[in-house]
Amino acid sequence: MKRKVMKKGKIADIKEMLDRLKALRKEKNLGQEYIAEQLGIDSTTYIEKENGLIPMTIKEWLQISNIAEVKLLYFLKDNS
């Protein structure tokens, strides 16, 4: 059985999502420590997640979208 390979389409890749998260966090003056606290994780762990070293869970993306008061789609849309 052949494995299907997704081609780059209309959904942002992880790097784009994380870049969008960093920009939004700075725009809204939300510190990494504050978001980590809201997520219930250590700030070091959050920083590693925001830098792509540890994957974010879907639940964390949902929580962050609520914290930043944006729809989850804000992180997922492809702006190209």
C-alpha positions in Angstrom: 0.0 0.0 0.0 1.5 3.3 -1.0 1.7 6.1 1.5 0.1 9.4 0.5 2.3 12.4 0.7 0.7 15.7 1.5 1.8 18.5 -0.8 2.2 22.0 0.6 -1.3 23.5 0.3 -3.4 26.0 2.1 -2.5 24.9 5.6 0.4 26.6 7.3 3.4 24.4 8.4 4.6 24.2 12.0 7.3 26.9 11.5 4.7 29.3 10.1 2.4 28.6 13.0 5.1 29.1 15.6 6.2 32.3 13.8 2.6 33.6 13.9 2.3 32.6 17.6 5.5 34.6 18.5 4.4 37.6 16.6 0.9 37.6 18.1 2.3 37.1 21.6 4.5 40.1 21.2 1.8 42.2 19.6 -0.5 41.4 22.5 2.3 41.9 25.1 1.9 38.4 26.4 5.0 37.0 28.1 6.2 33.5 27.6 6.0 33.0 31.4 2.4 34.2 31.4 1.4 31.7 28.6 3.3 28.9 30.3 1.4 29.6 33.6 -1.9 29.6 31.8 -1.1 26.3 30.1 0.1 24.8 33.4 3.6 24.1 32.2 7.1 25.3 33.2 8.3 28.4 31.3 11.3 26.5 30.0 9.1 23.9 28.5 6.9 26.5 26.9 9.9 28.3 25.4 11.1 25.0 23.9 7.6 24.4 22.5 7.5 27.9 21.0 10.9 27.3 19.4 9.7 24.0 17.9 12.0 21.8 20.0 9.0 20.1 21.6 5.7 19.7 19.8 2.6 21.6 21.0 -0.6 19.5 21.5 -3.8 20.4 19.9 -5.2 21.2 23.4 -2.3 23.7 23.9 -3.0 25.4 20.6 -6.7 25.7 21.6 -5.7 27.1 25.0 -3.3 29.6 23.4 -5.9 30.8 20.9 -8.3 31.4 23.9 -5.5 33.2 25.8 -4.7 35.5 22.8 -8.4 35.9 22.0 -8.0 34.6 18.4 -9.6 31.7 16.5 -7.5 28.6 16.1 -7.7 29.2 12.4 -5.5 32.2 12.9 -2.5 29.9 13.4 -3.5 27.4 10.7 -4.2 29.6 7.7 -1.7 29.9 4.9 -0.9 33.5 4.0 1.0 32.7 0.8 
